[in-house]
């Protein structure tokens, strides 16, 4: 590992000033579960590190009927799992939080780090994307809010300037007759990277006879988490059934943009997308009908 300067600011403002004044060759350290291995093994050599560990305003979870779920970017995945409002109202977030590495990793890794590492296989991103979360970004030019789906711009690349921080993710308040689900496939049961993943959001009418809203996000099968717009359109207004969900899986498989690598072929990933889409849609429907 090469030498670098290390800074541990106590506020967002101080962190932004450091990033702005020190230039574009630095990196932000949140949990370190991605950055540290990259520095050790993958030739990433920042000239300086800005640690977020002392910035309390980036940590924690708030929930209200007015604002919904507000998650500080430095919030650990273990904290997401423990919060009493996450599981009942945002099950896809809970499910994905439980898939982030080992228990030790979940106690270190942060939601902001998972987004800003910008890996196509990021487990946390699809759940927040189908729930139409927004991201708050702060920098020397002020604060701005963008859809969470726009944070990732490509593998390892975000829409943030070098002197900006992702500070918070906000998920809208839950409404009746809705739910979400996330599932992935990995070669091993745990401590592995998704070969493919699917997050879904469903909302039904009061009688649970028709799908009024549907959102799907595919992971690890495109350069960024991919909203499956054609699949969503095929579901909205329809009566849920095994046949409909099978058709949705076929459409999602066509929408996927996978590459072949050592973990799976293009055909294998499309097959996984098809199966995972059917599974998560069925799971979401069961949850709504059981409520």
PEHUTA-V594677 format. One record per pair of residues at least 4 apart in sequence whose C-alpha atoms are under 8 Angstrom apart, sorted by the first residue. I is the first residue (numbers start at 0). GAP is how many residues later the second one is. Records with the same first field share a line. If there is no record, write none. Layout:
I = GAP, GAP
This chain:
0 = 38, 39, 44
1 = 43
2 = 44
3 = 41, 42, 43, 44, 45
4 = 42, 43, 44
5 = 42, 43, 44, 45
6 = 41, 42, 43, 44
7 = 7, 42, 43, 44, 45, 46
8 = 5, 6, 41, 42, 43, 45, 46
9 = 4, 5, 42, 44, 45, 46
10 = 4, 43, 44, 45, 46
11 = 4, 43, 45, 46
12 = 4
13 = 4
14 = 4, 35, 37
15 = 4, 122, 123, 124, 147, 148, 149
16 = 4, 123, 146
17 = 4, 32, 145
18 = 4, 5, 7, 31, 143, 144, 145
19 = 4, 120, 142, 143
21 = 4
22 = 139, 140
23 = 138, 139
24 = 21, 22, 23
25 = 20, 21, 22, 23, 24
26 = 19, 21, 22, 23
27 = 21, 22, 23, 24
28 = 6, 20, 21, 22, 23
29 = 21, 22, 23, 44, 79, 80, 82, 83
30 = 22, 43, 45, 77, 78, 79, 82
31 = 4, 76, 77
32 = 4, 72, 75, 76
33 = 4, 79, 83
34 = 4
35 = 4
36 = 4, 5
37 = 4, 5, 6
38 = 4, 5, 6
39 = 4
51 = 6, 22
52 = 21
54 = 4
56 = 15
57 = 14, 15, 16, 17, 109, 110
58 = 12, 13, 14, 15, 16
59 = 11, 12, 14, 15, 19
60 = 8, 9, 10, 11, 14, 19, 22
61 = 6, 7, 8, 9
62 = 4, 5, 6, 7, 22
63 = 4, 5, 109
64 = 108
65 = 107
66 = 103, 105, 106
67 = 102, 103, 104, 105, 106
68 = 101, 102, 103, 104
69 = 98, 99, 100, 101
70 = 4, 97, 98, 99
71 = 39, 40, 95, 96, 97
72 = 37, 38, 39, 40, 93, 94, 95, 96
73 = 36, 37, 38, 39, 93
74 = 4, 5, 35, 36, 37
75 = 4, 30, 31, 32, 33, 34, 35
76 = 4, 20, 21, 23, 29, 30, 31, 32, 33, 34
77 = 4, 19, 20, 25, 28, 29
78 = 4, 28
79 = 6, 13, 14, 17
80 = 5, 6, 13, 16, 17
82 = 4
83 = 4
84 = 4, 5
85 = 4, 5, 7, 8
86 = 4, 6, 7
88 = 85, 90
89 = 4, 84, 89, 90
90 = 4, 88, 89, 90
91 = 4, 35, 88, 89, 90, 107, 108
92 = 4, 31, 34, 35, 89
93 = 4
94 = 4, 86, 87, 88
95 = 4, 27, 28, 31, 86, 87
96 = 9, 26, 27
97 = 8
98 = 24, 91
99 = 5, 6, 23, 24, 91
100 = 4, 5, 89, 90, 91
101 = 4, 88, 89
102 = 4
103 = 4
104 = 4
105 = 4
108 = 4, 5
109 = 4
110 = 4, 13
111 = 4, 54, 55, 56
112 = 4
113 = 4, 5, 8, 9, 10, 11
114 = 4, 7, 9, 10, 36, 37
115 = 35, 36, 40, 41, 42, 50
116 = 39, 40
117 = 4, 34, 35, 36, 37, 38, 39, 40, 106
118 = 35, 36, 37, 105
119 = 34, 35, 99, 100, 101, 102, 103, 104, 105
120 = 72, 73, 74, 75, 76, 98, 99, 100, 104
121 = 4, 97, 98, 103
122 = 4, 71, 74, 96
123 = 4
124 = 4, 23, 24, 100
125 = 4, 56, 72, 73, 91, 92, 93, 99
126 = 4, 53, 54, 55, 72, 73, 90
127 = 4, 5, 20, 43
128 = 4, 18, 19, 20, 88
129 = 50, 69, 70, 71, 85, 86, 87, 97
130 = 40, 41, 49, 70
131 = 15, 16, 39, 40
132 = 14, 15, 36, 37, 38, 39
133 = 11, 12, 13, 14, 35, 36, 37
134 = 10, 11, 12, 13, 16, 31, 32, 33, 34, 35
135 = 7, 8, 9, 10, 30, 31, 32, 33, 34
136 = 6, 7, 8, 9, 23, 27, 28, 29, 30, 31
137 = 4, 5, 6, 26, 27, 28, 29
138 = 4, 24, 25, 26
139 = 23, 24
145 = 4, 5
146 = 4
147 = 21
148 = 76
149 = 9
150 = 7, 8, 9
151 = 4, 5, 6, 7, 72, 73
152 = 4, 5, 6, 71
153 = 4, 69, 70
154 = 68, 69
159 = 4, 5, 6
173 = 4
175 = 27
176 = 26, 27, 28, 29, 31, 111
177 = 23, 24, 25, 26, 110
178 = 22, 23, 24, 105, 108, 109
179 = 19, 20, 21, 22, 104
180 = 18, 19, 20, 99, 100, 102, 103
181 = 15, 16, 17, 18, 98
182 = 14, 15, 16, 93, 96, 97
183 = 10, 11, 12, 13, 14, 92
184 = 9, 10, 11, 12, 87
185 = 4, 6, 7, 8, 9, 10
186 = 5, 8, 76
187 = 4
193 = 25, 26
194 = 25, 26, 68, 69, 74
195 = 22, 23, 24, 25, 73, 76, 77
196 = 21, 22, 23, 76, 79
197 = 18, 19, 20, 21, 75, 78, 79, 82
198 = 17, 18, 19, 78, 81
199 = 14, 15, 16, 17, 77, 80, 81, 84
200 = 12, 13, 14, 15, 83
201 = 9, 10, 11, 12, 13, 79, 82, 83
202 = 8, 9, 10, 11
203 = 4, 5, 6, 7, 8, 9, 84
204 = 4, 5, 6, 7
207 = 80, 81
208 = 30, 31
209 = 26, 27, 28, 29, 30
210 = 24, 25, 26, 27, 28, 29
211 = 24, 25
212 = 23, 24
213 = 18, 19, 21, 22
214 = 12, 13, 14, 17
215 = 11, 12, 13, 15, 16
216 = 8, 9, 10, 11
217 = 4, 7, 8, 9, 10, 38, 55
218 = 5, 6, 7
219 = 4, 5, 38
220 = 4, 5, 35, 36, 37, 38, 48
221 = 4, 34, 35, 36, 37
225 = 30
227 = 4, 24, 27, 28
228 = 4
229 = 4, 21, 22, 25
230 = 4, 17, 18, 20, 21, 24
231 = 4
233 = 4, 14
234 = 9, 13
237 = 6
238 = 5
239 = 4, 5, 45
240 = 4
241 = 4, 40
242 = 4
243 = 4
244 = 4, 32, 33, 36, 37
245 = 4, 28, 32
246 = 4
247 = 4, 26, 29, 30
248 = 4, 24, 25, 26, 27, 28, 29
249 = 4, 24
250 = 4, 23
251 = 4, 21, 22, 25
252 = 17, 18, 20, 21
253 = 16
255 = 14, 17
257 = 8, 11, 12
258 = 6, 7
259 = 4, 5, 6
260 = 4
263 = 4, 5
264 = 4
265 = 4
266 = 4
267 = 4
268 = 4
269 = 4
270 = 4
271 = 4
272 = 4
273 = 4
274 = 4
275 = 4
276 = 4
277 = 4
278 = 4
279 = 4
280 = 4
281 = 4
282 = 4
283 = 4
284 = 4
285 = 4
286 = 4
